[in-house]
C-alpha cells in the first residue's frame, strides 16, 4: 500500500510540473536584449566576487587571530597557518575567476557586438 501511495504522489507531482510548463504564457518566451543579459551577468559576477572576497577577508582575520592567540600550542598554530593558507588560495581563485570572466565578457562583446 505504501508503494502505490508514493507512486501516486510522484505522478501527481509530474502532472503538476508538466501542466505549469505547458500552460505557461507565451510572454515568457520574449526575446531578451543581449546588452541587458550581459549587464545582468556582469552584476552577478561582481556580487559573487565581492562576497567571496569578504568571506576570504573574514577567514584571514580568523587565521591571524588564531595565529596570535595560539600561545605556542602547535595544534592551534598549525590550524591558524592552514586557515591563512587556504583563505589565500581561495582569494587567489576568486581574483583569477573575476579577471577571466571579465576577459571572456570583453571578447564576447567584441565578437558579437552589443
N, C-alpha and C positions, 0 to 999 in steps of 0.2 A: 504494500500500500504506500509506503514511503517513497518508493522509486517512481510510481506513477504521479504522485503529488509533485515531486521535484521536476519531472519532465513536463508537467503541465505548466509549472512556473516558468521554465525555460522557454517553452513555446510561446507563452503569453508575453514574455519579455521580447522575444524576437519579433513578434507581431507588432508590439507597441513601437519598437525602434524602427521597424520597417515602414510602418504607417507614417511616422514622422518624416522619414526620408522621402517617401513617395508623395506625401501631401504638402511638402514644403512649397511656399510660394515661389514663383519664378523670379521675383525681385532679388532673391538671394544670389542669383546667377549673373548679376550685372557685372560688366567688365570693370576691372579696377585700373586706376591710373597708376602707371609704373612709378612715377615720382612719389606718390603717396605711399606705395609699398616700400620703396627704398627708404624714405624718411622714417617709416614705422620700424623697419628692421634696424636702421641705424640707431634709433632711440632705444630699442630693446637692448642692443649690444652695449650702449653706453650705460644703461641702468644695471645690467648684469655685471659689467666690468667694474662699475663703481661699488656695487655691493660686495663683489669678490675682493676688491682692494680693501674695503672697510673691514671685512672679515679677516683678511691676512694681517692687517694692522693690529686688530684685536689679538690675534694669536702671537704676533711679535711682542706685544705688551705682556701677554701672559707668560711667554717664554722668558722674556727679560726679567720679569718679576720673580719667576721661579729660579732663574739663574742667580739673582741677587740674594734671594732668601734661602738658598739651598744649604748654607752654613757648612759647606764641605761634605755634605752627605752625597756619596757617589750616585745613589739611585736618583735622587732629586736633580742632581746636576746633569746626569745623562738624559733624564726626561726633558729638562729645560733645553738642553742642546738639540735634542731631536725635534722639539716643538719649533725652535728657531729655524732649524734646517728645513723642515717640511713647510713652514709658512713662507720661507724664502723661495722654495721651489714652486709652491702654489702661486705666489705673486709673480714669479717669472713666467709661468704658464699663462696667467691672466693677461699680462702685458703682451706676450707674444700672440695670444689669440686676438686681442684687441687690434694690434698692428696688422696681423694677417687679414682680419676681417675688413679693416679699412682699405687695405690694398686690393682685396677682391672686389669690394664695392666700387672703388675708383676704376678698376679695369672694366667691370661690367658696365658702369656708367659711360665710359669712353667707347666701349664696343657697341652698346645698344642705344646710346643716346638717352636723353631724358627730357 
